[in-house]
Amino acid sequence: MFLGTHAPKLDEKGRLFLPAKYRDELAAGVVITKGQERCLYVFPHDEWDRITGALSEAPVTAKSVRDYSRVLFASASDEVPDRQGRITVPPALRGYAGLQRDCVVIGANTRLEIWAAQAWETYLAAQEDSFSEAAEEVLPGIL
């Protein structure tokens, strides 16, 4: 499970440090792809395999499955962290997410998400009220 908020900097070569506490778990490699709200999803290989398996079972006759699969897989990049725990974020993905120097990496349960720092702040500010109101709908009887 991935938790927390981290603020690494993107270097001039497009490399980003993964959070130190997850480096061992992600040392074998990750898949980076487009996420919703203009962030990037970073999946460990076992979670990527689970997602691709589920999409393989989805009906290819459903247009939404085809559309989602095309964007997800076409933008995916297999990356292996270097010895310092950095991954290279491909230029097309950096452009999609608007990544400059200041980034935010958040834990999102089974994946990490990479956000442009300002985009994350804007998103988080907009979600504060709905987060408070959504608990019963999202987790009925739990919280």
PyMOL commands that set and color helices and strands:
alter all, ss='L'
color gray80, all
select helices_A, chain A and resi 20-26+36-38+45-57+63-74+91-97+117-138
alter helices_A, ss='H'
color red, helices_A
select strands_A, chain A and resi 5-6+15-17+30-34+40-44+77-79+86-88+103-107+112-116
alter strands_A, ss='S'
color yellow, strands_A
deselect
rebuild
show_as cartoon
